[in-house]
Amino acid sequence: MTTRNTEPASLARSRASMLLVISLFAAPVVLAWAIFYLFPDLMEGETVNQGTLVAPVRALPAFSAVTGKGESIDRTFLRGKWTLVYLAQGSCDETCVQQLYNIRQTRLTQGKNIDRLQRLMFWKAKDLDAGKREELQAHFPGQTMVSLDEQQAERMAAVFSLDGNQPFTAKRIYLIDPLGNLMMYYESTDEPRGIVKDLQRLLKYSGLG
């Protein structure tokens, strides 16, 4: 009888401990979102947010891919840093190039927080223009570019599909939090200065990444 009574209590304590650990990791991100969107009056300067919040956040699916430099990455690549993501297919047109430029410049303007941000581009392998990727890689050093096979691209598209837009052609910039969740996105028509200010505020109030 004693054993039967002890095991559920022990299991409950283990679950409680696990939830506490998860909460401690997630709390800084949740707090940053709350301040950023629900209490903008607590922040200095402008209170108009450029980005569109994804609520609830969406966890990115597992993936395994090889970068243009031959390095293997998976979902753990997203852990511990804020990630600016762009999805593309085909040859990467003028808007695509401009968005990669905006992502690079946004990161460069973050000063002491620059290392808290990283850049990632998902490219559909089916429509991959290898020559264009090499050209872009040379033009945007430090930009991580990976190609996804058809199944991985479909799983990724399911997460990034918002407002009925096909994510690989939406030409949006997406923001992934340090826990690997899609939390915000920017249209190609959004002002880069607004993106910079959004990230400055978010990084200021977030203890993660």
DRENPA-3360 file (N, C-alpha, C; in nm, 2 decimals, always signed):
BEGIN
1 = MTTRNTEP = +0.08/-0.12/+0.00/+0.00/+0.00/+0.00/+0.09/+0.12/+0.00 ~ +0.19/+0.12/+0.08/+0.28/+0.24/+0.09/+0.34/+0.27/-0.04 ~ +0.39/+0.16/-0.11/+0.45/+0.18/-0.24/+0.36/+0.24/-0.35 ~ +0.23/+0.19/-0.35/+0.14/+0.24/-0.44/+0.11/+0.39/-0.42 ~ +0.10/+0.43/-0.29/+0.08/+0.57/-0.26/+0.19/+0.66/-0.29 ~ +0.31/+0.61/-0.27/+0.44/+0.69/-0.29/+0.46/+0.72/-0.43 ~ +0.44/+0.62/-0.52/+0.48/+0.64/-0.66/+0.40/+0.75/-0.73 ~ +0.27/+0.77/-0.71/+0.20/+0.88/-0.77/+0.25/+1.01/-0.72;
9 = ASLARSRA = +0.28/+1.02/-0.59/+0.33/+1.15/-0.53/+0.47/+1.18/-0.59 ~ +0.55/+1.08/-0.61/+0.68/+1.10/-0.66/+0.67/+1.15/-0.81 ~ +0.58/+1.09/-0.88/+0.56/+1.12/-1.02/+0.51/+1.27/-1.03 ~ +0.42/+1.30/-0.94/+0.36/+1.44/-0.94/+0.47/+1.54/-0.91 ~ +0.56/+1.51/-0.82/+0.67/+1.60/-0.79/+0.76/+1.62/-0.90 ~ +0.79/+1.51/-0.98/+0.88/+1.51/-1.09/+0.82/+1.60/-1.20 ~ +0.69/+1.59/-1.22/+0.62/+1.67/-1.32/+0.62/+1.81/-1.29 ~ +0.60/+1.84/-1.16/+0.60/+1.98/-1.11/+0.73/+2.04/-1.13;
17 = SMLLVISL = +0.84/+1.96/-1.10/+0.97/+2.02/-1.12/+1.00/+2.05/-1.26 ~ +0.96/+1.96/-1.35/+0.98/+1.98/-1.50/+0.91/+2.10/-1.54 ~ +0.78/+2.12/-1.50/+0.71/+2.24/-1.54/+0.77/+2.36/-1.49 ~ +0.83/+2.36/-1.37/+0.89/+2.47/-1.31/+1.02/+2.51/-1.39 ~ +1.09/+2.41/-1.43/+1.21/+2.44/-1.52/+1.17/+2.50/-1.65 ~ +1.07/+2.45/-1.71/+1.02/+2.50/-1.84/+0.97/+2.64/-1.82 ~ +0.90/+2.67/-1.71/+0.85/+2.80/-1.69/+0.96/+2.90/-1.67 ~ +1.07/+2.86/-1.60/+1.18/+2.95/-1.58/+1.25/+2.99/-1.71;
25 = FAAPVVLA = +1.26/+2.90/-1.80/+1.32/+2.93/-1.93/+1.22/+3.01/-2.02 ~ +1.10/+2.99/-2.01/+1.00/+3.06/-2.10/+0.96/+3.19/-2.04 ~ +0.97/+3.22/-1.91/+0.93/+3.34/-1.85/+0.99/+3.47/-1.91 ~ +1.12/+3.47/-1.94/+1.17/+3.60/-2.00/+1.11/+3.63/-2.13 ~ +1.09/+3.53/-2.21/+1.03/+3.55/-2.34/+0.88/+3.60/-2.33 ~ +0.81/+3.53/-2.24/+0.67/+3.57/-2.22/+0.66/+3.71/-2.16 ~ +0.75/+3.75/-2.07/+0.75/+3.88/-2.01/+0.78/+3.98/-2.12 ~ +0.88/+3.96/-2.21/+0.91/+4.05/-2.31/+0.79/+4.07/-2.41;
33 = WAIFYLFP = +0.72/+3.96/-2.45/+0.61/+3.98/-2.53/+0.50/+4.06/-2.46 ~ +0.48/+4.04/-2.33/+0.37/+4.11/-2.26/+0.40/+4.26/-2.26 ~ +0.52/+4.29/-2.23/+0.56/+4.43/-2.22/+0.55/+4.49/-2.36 ~ +0.60/+4.42/-2.46/+0.61/+4.47/-2.59/+0.47/+4.50/-2.66 ~ +0.38/+4.41/-2.63/+0.25/+4.42/-2.69/+0.13/+4.47/-2.60 ~ +0.13/+4.43/-2.48/+0.02/+4.46/-2.39/+0.04/+4.59/-2.31 ~ +0.17/+4.62/-2.28/+0.20/+4.74/-2.20/+0.30/+4.83/-2.27 ~ +0.28/+4.87/-2.39/+0.38/+4.95/-2.47/+0.41/+5.08/-2.40;
41 = DLMEGETV = +0.32/+5.13/-2.31/+0.34/+5.26/-2.24/+0.46/+5.25/-2.14 ~ +0.50/+5.12/-2.11/+0.61/+5.10/-2.02/+0.75/+5.12/-2.09 ~ +0.75/+5.12/-2.22/+0.87/+5.14/-2.30/+0.89/+5.28/-2.34 ~ +1.02/+5.31/-2.36/+1.05/+5.44/-2.40/+1.03/+5.47/-2.55 ~ +1.01/+5.59/-2.59/+1.00/+5.62/-2.73/+0.86/+5.58/-2.79 ~ +0.87/+5.55/-2.92/+0.75/+5.52/-2.99/+0.68/+5.39/-2.94 ~ +0.55/+5.38/-2.95/+0.48/+5.26/-2.90/+0.41/+5.19/-3.01 ~ +0.43/+5.23/-3.14/+0.37/+5.16/-3.25/+0.46/+5.05/-3.30;
49 = NQGTLVAP = +0.41/+4.93/-3.29/+0.50/+4.81/-3.33/+0.48/+4.78/-3.48 ~ +0.60/+4.76/-3.54/+0.60/+4.73/-3.68/+0.56/+4.59/-3.71 ~ +0.60/+4.49/-3.64/+0.58/+4.35/-3.67/+0.44/+4.31/-3.63 ~ +0.40/+4.19/-3.68/+0.27/+4.13/-3.65/+0.29/+4.01/-3.56 ~ +0.23/+4.01/-3.45/+0.25/+3.90/-3.35/+0.18/+3.78/-3.40 ~ +0.24/+3.66/-3.38/+0.18/+3.53/-3.41/+0.14/+3.48/-3.27 ~ +0.01/+3.47/-3.25/-0.05/+3.43/-3.12/-0.16/+3.32/-3.15 ~ -0.14/+3.20/-3.08/-0.03/+3.17/-3.00/+0.10/+3.14/-3.09;
57 = VRALPAFS = +0.21/+3.13/-3.02/+0.33/+3.11/-3.10/+0.33/+2.96/-3.15 ~ +0.41/+2.94/-3.26/+0.41/+2.81/-3.32/+0.55/+2.75/-3.32 ~ +0.56/+2.63/-3.26/+0.69/+2.57/-3.26/+0.73/+2.52/-3.40 ~ +0.86/+2.54/-3.44/+0.90/+2.50/-3.56/+0.92/+2.34/-3.56 ~ +0.89/+2.28/-3.67/+0.90/+2.13/-3.67/+1.05/+2.09/-3.68 ~ +1.07/+1.96/-3.65/+1.21/+1.91/-3.66/+1.25/+1.91/-3.80 ~ +1.38/+1.94/-3.83/+1.43/+1.94/-3.96/+1.58/+1.90/-3.96 ~ +1.63/+1.85/-4.07/+1.77/+1.82/-4.08/+1.82/+1.86/-4.22;
65 = AVTGKGES = +1.91/+1.95/-4.23/+1.95/+2.01/-4.35/+2.10/+2.04/-4.36 ~ +2.15/+2.06/-4.47/+2.29/+2.10/-4.49/+2.30/+2.24/-4.55 ~ +2.39/+2.32/-4.49/+2.41/+2.46/-4.54/+2.49/+2.46/-4.67 ~ +2.49/+2.58/-4.72/+2.57/+2.60/-4.85/+2.72/+2.57/-4.83 ~ +2.76/+2.58/-4.70/+2.90/+2.55/-4.67/+2.92/+2.40/-4.63 ~ +2.82/+2.32/-4.64/+2.83/+2.18/-4.61/+2.82/+2.14/-4.47 ~ +2.77/+2.23/-4.39/+2.75/+2.21/-4.24/+2.61/+2.16/-4.22 ~ +2.59/+2.06/-4.13/+2.46/+2.00/-4.10/+2.40/+2.08/-3.98;
73 = IDRTFLRG = +2.27/+2.12/-4.00/+2.21/+2.18/-3.89/+2.07/+2.12/-3.87 ~ +2.01/+2.13/-3.75/+1.88/+2.08/-3.72/+1.81/+2.18/-3.63 ~ +1.70/+2.14/-3.57/+1.62/+2.24/-3.49/+1.70/+2.30/-3.37 ~ +1.80/+2.23/-3.33/+1.88/+2.28/-3.22/+1.95/+2.41/-3.26 ~ +1.97/+2.44/-3.39/+2.03/+2.56/-3.43/+1.95/+2.68/-3.38 ~ +1.82/+2.66/-3.36/+1.74/+2.78/-3.32/+1.74/+2.80/-3.17 ~ +1.80/+2.71/-3.09/+1.80/+2.73/-2.95/+1.90/+2.83/-2.90 ~ +1.86/+2.92/-2.81/+1.95/+3.01/-2.75/+1.98/+3.14/-2.82;
81 = KWTLVYLA = +1.92/+3.16/-2.94/+1.94/+3.29/-3.00/+1.81/+3.33/-3.07 ~ +1.79/+3.46/-3.10/+1.68/+3.50/-3.18/+1.72/+3.49/-3.32 ~ +1.63/+3.44/-3.41/+1.66/+3.41/-3.54/+1.57/+3.48/-3.64 ~ +1.63/+3.55/-3.73/+1.55/+3.62/-3.84/+1.55/+3.52/-3.96 ~ +1.43/+3.48/-4.00/+1.42/+3.38/-4.10/+1.35/+3.43/-4.23 ~ +1.40/+3.38/-4.34/+1.34/+3.41/-4.47/+1.32/+3.28/-4.55 ~ +1.20/+3.26/-4.61/+1.17/+3.14/-4.69/+1.17/+3.18/-4.83 ~ +1.23/+3.10/-4.92/+1.24/+3.13/-5.06/+1.23/+3.00/-5.14;
89 = QGSCDETC = +1.20/+3.03/-5.27/+1.20/+2.92/-5.37/+1.24/+2.99/-5.50 ~ +1.29/+2.91/-5.59/+1.33/+2.96/-5.72/+1.46/+3.03/-5.72 ~ +1.47/+3.14/-5.79/+1.60/+3.21/-5.81/+1.63/+3.32/-5.71 ~ +1.53/+3.35/-5.62/+1.55/+3.46/-5.53/+1.55/+3.59/-5.61 ~ +1.43/+3.65/-5.62/+1.42/+3.77/-5.71/+1.46/+3.90/-5.63 ~ +1.43/+4.01/-5.69/+1.48/+4.14/-5.63/+1.43/+4.16/-5.49 ~ +1.30/+4.13/-5.47/+1.25/+4.15/-5.33/+1.32/+4.06/-5.23 ~ +1.34/+3.93/-5.28/+1.41/+3.84/-5.19/+1.55/+3.89/-5.15;
97 = VQQLYNIR = +1.62/+3.94/-5.25/+1.76/+4.00/-5.22/+1.75/+4.12/-5.12 ~ +1.65/+4.20/-5.15/+1.63/+4.32/-5.06/+1.60/+4.28/-4.92 ~ +1.52/+4.17/-4.90/+1.48/+4.12/-4.77/+1.61/+4.06/-4.70 ~ +1.69/+3.99/-4.77/+1.81/+3.94/-4.71/+1.90/+4.06/-4.67 ~ +1.90/+4.16/-4.75/+1.98/+4.28/-4.71/+1.92/+4.35/-4.58 ~ +1.79/+4.36/-4.58/+1.72/+4.41/-4.46/+1.76/+4.33/-4.33 ~ +1.76/+4.20/-4.35/+1.79/+4.11/-4.23/+1.93/+4.14/-4.19 ~ +2.02/+4.15/-4.28/+2.16/+4.17/-4.25/+2.18/+4.30/-4.18;
105 = QTRLTQGK = +2.12/+4.41/-4.23/+2.14/+4.54/-4.17/+2.07/+4.55/-4.04 ~ +1.95/+4.48/-4.02/+1.88/+4.49/-3.89/+1.97/+4.43/-3.79 ~ +2.04/+4.32/-3.82/+2.13/+4.26/-3.72/+2.25/+4.35/-3.69 ~ +2.30/+4.41/-3.79/+2.42/+4.49/-3.77/+2.39/+4.61/-3.68 ~ +2.27/+4.66/-3.68/+2.23/+4.78/-3.60/+2.21/+4.75/-3.46 ~ +2.22/+4.62/-3.41/+2.18/+4.59/-3.28/+2.29/+4.61/-3.18 ~ +2.41/+4.66/-3.22/+2.51/+4.69/-3.13/+2.56/+4.58/-3.04 ~ +2.56/+4.60/-2.91/+2.61/+4.50/-2.82/+2.52/+4.37/-2.82;
113 = NIDRLQRL = +2.40/+4.38/-2.88/+2.31/+4.26/-2.89/+2.33/+4.19/-3.02 ~ +2.42/+4.22/-3.10/+2.43/+4.16/-3.23/+2.45/+4.01/-3.23 ~ +2.52/+3.96/-3.13/+2.54/+3.82/-3.12/+2.42/+3.74/-3.07 ~ +2.32/+3.81/-3.03/+2.20/+3.75/-2.98/+2.10/+3.72/-3.10 ~ +2.14/+3.77/-3.22/+2.06/+3.75/-3.34/+2.14/+3.66/-3.44 ~ +2.07/+3.58/-3.51/+2.13/+3.50/-3.62/+2.04/+3.50/-3.74 ~ +2.09/+3.47/-3.86/+2.01/+3.48/-3.98/+2.00/+3.34/-4.05 ~ +1.88/+3.30/-4.09/+1.86/+3.17/-4.15/+1.76/+3.18/-4.27;
121 = MFWKAKDL = +1.80/+3.12/-4.38/+1.71/+3.11/-4.50/+1.68/+2.97/-4.53 ~ +1.55/+2.94/-4.54/+1.51/+2.81/-4.58/+1.47/+2.82/-4.73 ~ +1.53/+2.73/-4.81/+1.51/+2.73/-4.96/+1.45/+2.59/-5.00 ~ +1.35/+2.59/-5.08/+1.29/+2.47/-5.12/+1.39/+2.40/-5.22 ~ +1.43/+2.28/-5.19/+1.53/+2.21/-5.27/+1.48/+2.19/-5.41 ~ +1.35/+2.16/-5.42/+1.29/+2.13/-5.55/+1.31/+2.25/-5.65 ~ +1.30/+2.37/-5.60/+1.31/+2.49/-5.69/+1.44/+2.56/-5.67 ~ +1.54/+2.49/-5.61/+1.67/+2.56/-5.57/+1.75/+2.60/-5.70;
129 = DAGKREEL = +1.79/+2.72/-5.70/+1.88/+2.77/-5.80/+2.02/+2.77/-5.74 ~ +2.10/+2.67/-5.76/+2.23/+2.65/-5.70/+2.32/+2.77/-5.73 ~ +2.32/+2.81/-5.85/+2.41/+2.93/-5.89/+2.37/+3.05/-5.81 ~ +2.24/+3.08/-5.80/+2.20/+3.20/-5.73/+2.23/+3.19/-5.58 ~ +2.22/+3.06/-5.53/+2.26/+3.05/-5.38/+2.40/+3.08/-5.36 ~ +2.49/+3.03/-5.45/+2.63/+3.06/-5.43/+2.66/+3.21/-5.44 ~ +2.59/+3.27/-5.53/+2.60/+3.42/-5.55/+2.56/+3.49/-5.43 ~ +2.45/+3.45/-5.37/+2.39/+3.52/-5.25/+2.48/+3.49/-5.13;
137 = QAHFPGQT = +2.53/+3.37/-5.12/+2.62/+3.33/-5.01/+2.75/+3.42/-5.01 ~ +2.80/+3.45/-5.13/+2.92/+3.53/-5.14/+2.88/+3.68/-5.11 ~ +2.76/+3.72/-5.14/+2.72/+3.86/-5.12/+2.68/+3.88/-4.98 ~ +2.63/+3.78/-4.91/+2.58/+3.79/-4.77/+2.65/+3.69/-4.68 ~ +2.78/+3.72/-4.66/+2.86/+3.62/-4.57/+2.80/+3.62/-4.43 ~ +2.80/+3.50/-4.38/+2.74/+3.48/-4.25/+2.59/+3.45/-4.25 ~ +2.53/+3.46/-4.37/+2.39/+3.42/-4.38/+2.38/+3.27/-4.40 ~ +2.31/+3.20/-4.30/+2.30/+3.06/-4.31/+2.18/+3.03/-4.41;
145 = MVSLDEQQ = +2.22/+2.95/-4.51/+2.12/+2.91/-4.61/+2.11/+2.76/-4.62 ~ +1.99/+2.70/-4.61/+1.97/+2.56/-4.62/+1.86/+2.52/-4.71 ~ +1.87/+2.41/-4.78/+1.77/+2.36/-4.87/+1.69/+2.25/-4.80 ~ +1.55/+2.25/-4.81/+1.47/+2.15/-4.75/+1.41/+2.06/-4.86 ~ +1.40/+1.93/-4.83/+1.34/+1.84/-4.93/+1.19/+1.87/-4.92 ~ +1.12/+1.80/-5.01/+0.97/+1.82/-5.02/+0.90/+1.80/-4.89 ~ +0.92/+1.70/-4.82/+0.85/+1.67/-4.70/+0.88/+1.77/-4.59 ~ +1.01/+1.81/-4.58/+1.04/+1.91/-4.48/+0.99/+2.04/-4.51;
153 = AERMAAVF = +0.99/+2.08/-4.64/+0.93/+2.20/-4.69/+0.78/+2.21/-4.66 ~ +0.71/+2.10/-4.67/+0.57/+2.10/-4.64/+0.54/+2.12/-4.49 ~ +0.62/+2.05/-4.41/+0.60/+2.07/-4.27/+0.64/+2.21/-4.22 ~ +0.74/+2.27/-4.28/+0.78/+2.40/-4.25/+0.67/+2.50/-4.30 ~ +0.62/+2.48/-4.41/+0.51/+2.56/-4.47/+0.39/+2.56/-4.38 ~ +0.36/+2.45/-4.32/+0.24/+2.44/-4.23/+0.25/+2.53/-4.11 ~ +0.37/+2.55/-4.06/+0.39/+2.63/-3.95/+0.39/+2.78/-3.99 ~ +0.45/+2.81/-4.10/+0.47/+2.95/-4.14/+0.35/+3.00/-4.22;
161 = SLDGNQPF = +0.25/+2.92/-4.25/+0.14/+2.96/-4.33/+0.05/+3.05/-4.24 ~ +0.04/+3.18/-4.28/-0.04/+3.28/-4.20/-0.13/+3.36/-4.30 ~ -0.25/+3.38/-4.26/-0.34/+3.46/-4.34/-0.36/+3.41/-4.48 ~ -0.35/+3.28/-4.50/-0.37/+3.22/-4.63/-0.25/+3.24/-4.73 ~ -0.14/+3.30/-4.68/-0.03/+3.32/-4.77/+0.06/+3.20/-4.78 ~ +0.11/+3.17/-4.90/+0.21/+3.06/-4.91/+0.35/+3.11/-4.87 ~ +0.40/+3.06/-4.76/+0.52/+3.12/-4.69/+0.64/+3.13/-4.78 ~ +0.66/+3.03/-4.88/+0.78/+3.03/-4.96/+0.77/+3.14/-5.07;
169 = TAKRIYLI = +0.66/+3.20/-5.08/+0.64/+3.31/-5.18/+0.59/+3.44/-5.12 ~ +0.57/+3.44/-4.98/+0.51/+3.55/-4.91/+0.61/+3.67/-4.90 ~ +0.74/+3.64/-4.91/+0.85/+3.74/-4.90/+0.85/+3.81/-4.77 ~ +0.81/+3.74/-4.67/+0.81/+3.80/-4.53/+0.94/+3.76/-4.46 ~ +0.97/+3.85/-4.36/+1.08/+3.82/-4.26/+1.01/+3.77/-4.13 ~ +1.05/+3.65/-4.08/+0.99/+3.59/-3.97/+1.09/+3.60/-3.85 ~ +1.04/+3.61/-3.73/+1.13/+3.61/-3.61/+1.10/+3.49/-3.53 ~ +1.20/+3.41/-3.49/+1.19/+3.29/-3.41/+1.26/+3.32/-3.28;
177 = DPLGNLMM = +1.19/+3.29/-3.17/+1.24/+3.32/-3.04/+1.35/+3.21/-3.00 ~ +1.42/+3.23/-2.89/+1.53/+3.14/-2.85/+1.48/+3.00/-2.81 ~ +1.35/+2.98/-2.80/+1.30/+2.85/-2.77/+1.26/+2.77/-2.90 ~ +1.28/+2.84/-3.01/+1.24/+2.77/-3.14/+1.10/+2.79/-3.18 ~ +1.04/+2.90/-3.14/+0.90/+2.93/-3.17/+0.88/+3.05/-3.27 ~ +0.80/+3.04/-3.37/+0.76/+3.15/-3.45/+0.67/+3.24/-3.37 ~ +0.72/+3.37/-3.36/+0.64/+3.46/-3.28/+0.60/+3.59/-3.35 ~ +0.67/+3.63/-3.46/+0.64/+3.75/-3.52/+0.68/+3.75/-3.67;
185 = YYESTDEP = +0.62/+3.83/-3.75/+0.66/+3.84/-3.89/+0.65/+3.98/-3.94 ~ +0.72/+4.01/-4.05/+0.72/+4.14/-4.11/+0.69/+4.13/-4.26 ~ +0.61/+4.22/-4.32/+0.58/+4.22/-4.46/+0.70/+4.28/-4.53 ~ +0.71/+4.25/-4.66/+0.82/+4.31/-4.74/+0.80/+4.46/-4.76 ~ +0.68/+4.51/-4.73/+0.66/+4.66/-4.74/+0.68/+4.73/-4.60 ~ +0.71/+4.65/-4.50/+0.74/+4.72/-4.37/+0.87/+4.79/-4.37 ~ +0.88/+4.90/-4.30/+1.00/+4.98/-4.30/+1.11/+4.91/-4.22 ~ +1.23/+4.90/-4.27/+1.34/+4.84/-4.20/+1.36/+4.91/-4.06;
193 = RGIVKDLQ = +1.35/+5.04/-4.06/+1.37/+5.11/-3.94/+1.27/+5.06/-3.83 ~ +1.15/+5.03/-3.87/+1.06/+4.98/-3.77/+1.10/+4.84/-3.71 ~ +1.15/+4.76/-3.80/+1.20/+4.63/-3.76/+1.32/+4.64/-3.66 ~ +1.41/+4.73/-3.69/+1.52/+4.76/-3.60/+1.47/+4.80/-3.46 ~ +1.38/+4.90/-3.46/+1.33/+4.94/-3.33/+1.25/+4.84/-3.25 ~ +1.18/+4.76/-3.32/+1.11/+4.64/-3.26/+1.20/+4.55/-3.19 ~ +1.31/+4.51/-3.26/+1.41/+4.42/-3.20/+1.49/+4.48/-3.09 ~ +1.51/+4.61/-3.10/+1.58/+4.68/-2.99/+1.50/+4.67/-2.86;
201 = RLLKYSGL = +1.37/+4.69/-2.87/+1.29/+4.69/-2.76/+1.27/+4.55/-2.70 ~ +1.25/+4.45/-2.80/+1.24/+4.31/-2.76/+1.36/+4.26/-2.69 ~ +1.48/+4.29/-2.74/+1.60/+4.24/-2.68/+1.63/+4.30/-2.55 ~ +1.58/+4.43/-2.54/+1.60/+4.50/-2.41/+1.52/+4.43/-2.29 ~ +1.40/+4.39/-2.32/+1.32/+4.33/-2.22/+1.32/+4.18/-2.21 ~ +1.40/+4.11/-2.30/+1.41/+3.97/-2.29/+1.54/+3.92/-2.23 ~ +1.53/+3.83/-2.14/+1.65/+3.78/-2.08/+1.71/+3.66/-2.15 ~ +1.64/+3.61/-2.26/+1.69/+3.50/-2.33/+1.76/+3.54/-2.46;
209 = G = +1.85/+3.45/-2.50/+1.92/+3.47/-2.63/+2.04/+3.56/-2.61;
% end
